[in-house]
Amino acid sequence: IRSGAIAVSFSPQGSYIQTWEKLTDELQAAGGNLRIWNPKTGAFLTGFSQKAFSKEQWPYVKWTDDELVACMRISNGIHLYNGQDIGK
């Protein structure tokens, strides 16, 4: 996990960690600044670009309690993901 993260959150069962850091050109090219990690291995799984940070909306990716579904609010809707395979 990168040292520049200013926000960190675990999924409900601890299977994933998400971090947010200020968006840079480097992060944009590497998958985004909102990043999902495997906490057991430290492996980067996937990322999204999220320009602004809001404490009120954090964490941006939210899983159901069983982690079967993950969702992320976007400006005009909600993206749904397979919560157990969000990195693919």
Secondary structure, DSSP 8 states (H G I E B T S, - for coil): --TT-SEEEE-TTSS-EEEE----HHHHHTT-SEEEE-TTT--EEEEE---S--TTT-SSEEE-TTSSEEEEEETTEEEEEETT-TT-
